[in-house]
């Protein structure tokens, strides 16, 4: 998930810089330099967002599993087995 966020945001930033540069009539070298800078910055931001998202999803899953185990354990202890 981390690489996905970084790649998507980086590509979006680069594409937006290319389109903006073409619309304004900027020289191709300048467009590419600005695009690369935008790609690096957006990829770093995407990496951070991906890390946070990954941690939140993992924590949510762990909490849900723990709650389910505790609920099952509580139900099992409420009804003792009869021999």
Secondary structure, 3 states (H helix, E strand, C coil): CHHHHHHHHHHHHHHHHHHHHHHHCCCHHHHHHHHHHHHHHHHHHHHHHHHHHHHHHHHHHHHHHHHHHHHHHHHHHHCCCCC
